[in-house]
Amino acid sequence: MMQSLDGYVAGVAPTSFDRFLQRSTAEPGGPQLPPPGEQLARHLNDQVRTLAGIVYGRRMYEVMRYWDDDQPDWDAVERDFAAVWRGTPKWVASRTLKEVGPNATLIRDDASTFVRKLKEEMSGEIDVAGPELAGSLAASGLIDEYRLYVRPFVLGGGKPYFAGPLPALHLVGAEPVGEDAMKLTYATVRPTPRVAAAIGAG
């Protein structure tokens, strides 16, 4: 997920997004992350192409429904993303939605229980979209890896990616991507089980 240098995925009072998660509509509020350049956008398209599926919370899924309908002003990269996104299985955790769109399944019960079962039954990478849902699943020990695309902008406030306790992480990769992003890959550090050795007399 893209974030600013100071750790925010969206600025103060974010407006609706309509291009790759974040294109501000210039309404009052704080600064927002600009849309990615063509090289970064192509990289993100390729990342989605490799996924076995995506798990969404309600708010992020409703934002992404933008890609369900063709828009006349899309360029080739945007049309490619729309095709890839539509073809990727999606699961949506929500207790308020009554229905979801094509190639999507509604999760009405506990999201952590559902995702744990999903990981047991499916092969391949499952992406978690949205900081709130990621935080909830992390608390249940279900996030294995974080891929953060840090971009050279300072928002000064807004929606942070890590809103709760910071999980124990280990840096496993760092590489420049596209026009202005640094991709940081962190693996979750699992607690080491404590082993007690019993020494018998005799």
N, C-alpha and C positions, 0 to 999 in steps of 0.2 A: 504494500500500500504506500502511496506517496505521502510524504510529510515534509514540513518545513524544517529549517535548521533548529528552531526552538521547539520542535516536537509536536506540532499541530497538524492535523489532517484537514482542518477547515478553520477559517478565521472567525472572528466575532460576528454573531448574527448572520450565519451563512445563508445564502439564497439558494434557490433551486439549482441543481446541476443538470447540464444537458450535453456535456461532452467529456467522456472518460472520467466520470465522477465529479469533476469540478470545473465549471465555467461560470464565473459570477455574472449575474445579470445587472451589475452596476447599481443595485439598490443600496440604500444607506447601510453602513456597517463597517467592519474592519476589512483590511486587505485579505484577499483570498489567493490560494495557489493558482497560478495560471495553468491553462491546459498544457499537456506535454507537447513537445515538438515532434516532428514526424518520426525521427529515429527512435525516440523513447516510446512513442505510440506503437510503432511496429514491434518493438521488443515486448511490450505488454500484450499485444495481440498474440505473439508467439507463446508467451507464458500461459495464457488462457487456453491456447490450443492443446497444451500438454495435459490439462487437468482432467481428472476423472469426474469432477463435479464441483459445485460451489454451494456453500451453505450461507444463507443470508438471514439477517434480522429483517423485521418488517420495513423499517425506514429505508435501509439501503436497497432492499429489493424494489420498493416503490420508485426510488430514484432510477434504478437500472431498467425499469420497464420502458423507459425512453427508447431503448434499443429494440423493442418489439415491433416498432412501426417505422418503415422507411421514411427518410426525410430528403427532400429534393436538394438540399444544400450540402449533403455529405460528400466528402472526398473519398478517394479509393481506400485510404486507411480506415476511415470510419465505416465504410460499407463492409470491409473485411472483418472488423471487430464485431459488427452486428451479426454477421453470418456465423462467426465463431461462437459468440455468446448465445445465440439462439440454439445452436447445436449442442451446447454443454448442459448436462443434467443439473438441475437446481433444486435445492430444498430450502424452504422458507419457514423460519421459526416465528410463529405469531399466534396469539390467542384472540386477535380481533379480526383478522382477515377471514373472509368467508370463502374466498377462492383465489387461485393464483393463475398465472398465464401459462402459455405453452411450455412444455418440457420442464415443468416445475411441480414440486410436490409440497403440500402444506404440512408442516410439523405442528400438530396441535398439543402434543404432550411435552414432557420435559426435554429440552433440546440436548442436554448433556447425555441423557440416556439414549436418545436417538442417534447422536453422533458417535457415541461409543460403539453401538451396534453396527453403524454404517462402516466404521473403520475395520471392524472384524469381518464384515462381509464383502467389502470391496477392495480391489487392488488399485494402485495408483494414488496420485496426490489429490487431496480434497482441500480446496481453498475455503477459508473463512473470511467473509467480507463484512467489515465494519468493526470498529473498536469495542463497542459494548458487547457484542456477541463474542468476540475474541477473548475479552476479559472474563466473561462468564465461563467459557469453555476452558480457558487456562486455569481457572480456579478448580476445575474438575480434573486437571491433569491431562487434557486432551489435545493441547497444542504441542506439536513436535518441533516446529521450526517457524521462525519469523523472517519475512523478506521485506525489508523497508527500503523504499526509494527516497533518499533524502535529497531535497532540492535546495538550491541556494537562495532561499527567501525566508524572511523573518516576519511572522504574522503578529507576534506580540500578545496573543491570546486567542481563545476560541476552543475548539474541540481537540483535546490531546489524544494521541493514539493510546498511550498508557494512562488511563484515568484512575486505575486502582493501584494496588501494590505491584511493584515491578517484579516480574518473575525472574528467577535465576537463569541467566543466559550466558552462552559461550559463543564468541564470535568465530564463525567458521568460513566466512568469505566476505570479501570487499572488492568491488569492481566498478569502474565508471561505466555508465550506461547512457546512451543517447547524447543529447545536447548538453544536459546540465545535471544529471542525477548520479548519485553514488548508491549503488545497491549494496546494502549490508544484510548479510544472512547470519542469523543467530539460531543456534540449537538450544532447546530447553535443557537445562541441567536437572536431571532427575536425582532425588535424594538417594544416597547410598544406604542400602539396608544395613542395620546394625546386627552383627553376628556375635552371639555370646558362646564362648567355648567352655564346656564343662570339663573339668579335670578331676577324674576319679581317683580316690586313694587306693593304695594297694600295691 
